Amino acid sequence: MQKLARLFKNESGATAIEYGLIAALIAVAIIGAVGALGDSTSDTFNEVSGAIANG
């Protein structure tokens, strides 16, 4: 019976899952930021390229 109580008291698995969820949320935020920044950077390069081409 003590082993069963110890199993329910062990929270290391829950902690690992929580860290995994936090890492996943951070990854999603980074992907979103890079996507938005990539579009902005692409637009800037296209504008500069057009300005150079038109003289």
Phi, psi and omega per residue, in radians:
M1 nan -0.560 -3.141
Q2 -1.160 -0.607 3.127
K3 -1.137 -0.675 3.125
L4 -1.155 -0.733 3.108
A5 -1.131 -0.688 3.120
R6 -1.149 -0.622 3.127
L7 -1.122 -0.763 3.137
F8 -1.266 -0.431 -3.137
K9 -1.407 -0.388 -3.113
N10 -1.241 2.094 -3.086
E11 -1.991 0.224 -3.106
S12 -1.180 -0.576 3.091
G13 -1.155 -0.718 3.117
A14 -1.125 -0.677 3.127
T15 -1.124 -0.728 3.121
A16 -1.096 -0.706 3.117
I17 -1.134 -0.726 3.122
E18 -1.090 -0.763 3.098
Y19 -1.105 -0.659 3.100
G20 -1.107 -0.736 3.107
L21 -1.145 -0.706 3.102
I22 -1.098 -0.768 3.126
A23 -1.093 -0.688 3.126
A24 -1.138 -0.732 3.114
L25 -1.131 -0.694 3.098
I26 -1.124 -0.715 3.125
A27 -1.091 -0.735 3.120
V28 -1.103 -0.721 3.120
A29 -1.122 -0.727 3.131
I30 -1.141 -0.757 3.132
I31 -1.075 -0.741 3.100
G32 -1.098 -0.758 -3.127
A33 -1.157 -0.746 3.136
V34 -1.154 -0.663 3.098
G35 -1.096 -0.797 3.129
A36 -1.164 -0.736 3.133
L37 -1.185 -0.632 3.122
G38 -1.111 -0.742 3.107
D39 -1.111 -0.762 3.139
S40 -1.107 -0.754 3.140
T41 -1.145 -0.715 3.122
S42 -1.091 -0.751 3.112
D43 -1.091 -0.713 3.138
T44 -1.117 -0.786 3.131
F45 -1.121 -0.676 3.115
N46 -1.149 -0.664 3.108
E47 -1.138 -0.786 3.128
V48 -1.138 -0.734 3.126
S49 -1.069 -0.743 3.098
G50 -1.123 -0.696 3.124
A51 -1.137 -0.669 3.127
I52 -1.219 -0.711 -3.124
A53 -1.152 -0.624 -3.123
N54 -1.464 -0.155 3.073
G55 1.338 nan nan
